[in-house]
Amino acid sequence: MSLQQELWASLLAVPGMEEGESSWSDGPALWVNGKQIANFTGDGLLEVRLTKSVIRALKERLAADRRIEVRKSADWVRISIYSLEQRGIILELVKAAAAAHRPPAGVVPKPVPMGAAMARRKRFH
């Protein structure tokens, strides 16, 4: 199993996580409550949608880690993947992203977009 496959399996175990097609690429993505929150890029990066408020809360920690790039004017970060030793920080950030996007208790989560709904998203990205 490759490094990305091992990490992906760990990320899929996060509560509320679903796998679906990526809005921005041909590969898979992780979704919570109808929002894409993570995907691998072709260049060894994991992109995670933290939200601006989570990024603000973790600002110092994110800035101190040279493997993490906070995207300007966005609610996403990019994490350079080197080894499984990073699993801890990756899981922490993906769990924070999942928590930020989960619906309130008692509310049914939105589904992962498929078919025509996904085609509409891809047209705008």
ABEGO torsion letter per residue (X at the ends): XBAAAAAAAAAAABBGBBBBBBAABABBBBBBGGBBABBBBAAGBBBBBAEAAAAAAAAAAAAABAABBBBBGBABBBBBBABAAAAAAAAAAAAAAAAAABBBBGBBBBBBBBEAAAAAAAAAX
